[in-house]
Amino acid sequence: MQETIKNHTGAIAELLQTEFNTHKKSADFVAFKFIKEKTRDFSVRNGKTEDLNEFHDQGLLIEIMINGHMGYGATGELTPEGIKKAFNKARSMTLTSSRHAVFQFDKNIRPPAKGHYETNRKIKLDQLSLVEIFDYLKKTSLALKKNDKIITAATDAMLVECTQRYFSSEGAEFSQEFDIIVNSMSATASDGKETQTRSLHGGRGNCLQAGAEYFNLDSALKACDEISTQALELLTAENCPTETCDLILSPDQMLLQIHESIGHPLELDRILGDERNYAGWSFIKPEDFGTLQYGSPMMNVLFDPNASGELASYQFDETGNTAEKKYLIQNGKLVAGLGSLESQARSKISGVANARSSSWNRAPIDRMANINLEGGGLAFNEMISQVERGVIMYANKSWSIDDYRRKFQFGCEYANLIENGKITKILKNPNYRGITVPFWNSLAGLTKPDTIESYGSPYCGKGEPSQIIRVGHSSPYALFKNIEVFGGA
């Protein structure tokens, strides 16, 4: 291993190097992936501390290839005995399962990547004390409770410090360090029989890679004031009308629209059928790549793992494939899938560097990372002025989508009615529904790149055994024509 890796992990690095040298010739290909993660989770409700949890986790994934078949072993027992046991189990299972392999791989699916990545930050998260975090959360919680009708004012923060080290018998040696922040706020207002909640970006809050400099109280207090004000406004707002009209989605709702109706359908392991028992298939067929008009010509969607500060940024996926920006949909046409080198070899479809896992005890699978919609040419006010009658919706509250990612229905927290090119009313309980390809082909306008906002989610589930992973999405405001909208609880 590189000297820099030794310096980072000390005695563990020396142990891993020794054991790797012992085992690296015991299969056609061998890789060691070490992951160490520290998570601090805090929550404050109505100005009072609710939870403080701190988790430490570390372990080793061993990956091998025998007769063109991949196999895995994992251990949290970082001793020579524990590593040997995990390796022998991986070897035995791989030899057995290779007799029933569905595809024969070669070493090209494991490139000899070298390098180092770390979150772009000014102050590392480990420099932030418990007192500082709780002071921020307490003050924001109290600021949310600006009125007696606010019955619940909740703030929370999850801080994750993650280190990855990877090296293989093909010469790969790379390391990655991530500082991750998830910060959410919400205010629930109640008056009589009416109760409404408004949150920071639909409860997901701000999800990003950043350092301790993120915790700026002045900007947070401004967000608190807006959240509480809008929660109170919803108490007396009209229900969203039921009709077919224009729909504008804010970037914090586009987060989920992109995630569910673009991200998951384009994952190649779904298209190959690997996910059908758990999370479903996809309406996309292999022959759709290069031919399907997924959306209107103004629709351009990127896989962008290099976006600074976005939640799922990285330099290498977990098989050593260098991560690069790539169009998935260009001018509305489907051009590439979300498939790792393994899925690309099996499907013969162009993919990306997205073999990712949730921890050291899970094998990497096809996962979306940063999936971003490019901006257009409209100022926000210009977009509003183009709408004769429509609704603009903010922040996801509920969602439903079928197993093939074809039909969907989403509910949002807050909306405005647009009449004759002007915002006229606040609306509560807004919902909309659609079918993926017709919906995206109804895309009629995008705001300029300087309106793009980035969000994410730390809780995207997939795989058997289950894996919960972090994803990022950025988007401008988007205008869709002739969409079914409706009110509801």
Secondary structure, 3 states (H helix, E strand, C coil): CCHHHHHHHHHHHHHHHHHHHHHCCCCCEEEEEEEEEEEEEEEEECCEEEEEEEEEEEEEEEEEEECCEEEEEEECCCCHHHHHHHHHHHHHHHHHHHHHCCCCCCHHHCCCCEEEEECCCCCCHHHCCHHHHHHHHHHHHHHHCCCCCEEEEEEEEEEEEEEEEEEECCCCEEEEEEEEEEEEEEEEEEECCEEEEEECCCCCCEEEECCHHHCCHHHHHHHHHHHHHHHHHHHCCEECCCEEEEEEECHHHHHHHHHHHHHHHHEHHHHCCCCCCCCCCCCCCHHHCCCCECCCCCCCEEECCCCCCECCCCCECCCCCECCCEEEEECCEECCCECCHHHHHHHCCCCCCCEECCCCCCCCEECCCEEEECCCCECHHHHHHCCCEEEEEEEEEEEEECCCCCEEEEEEEEEEEEECCEEEEEEECEEEEEEHHHHHHCEEEEECHHHCEEEEEEEEEECCCCEEEEEEEEECCEEEEEEEEEECC
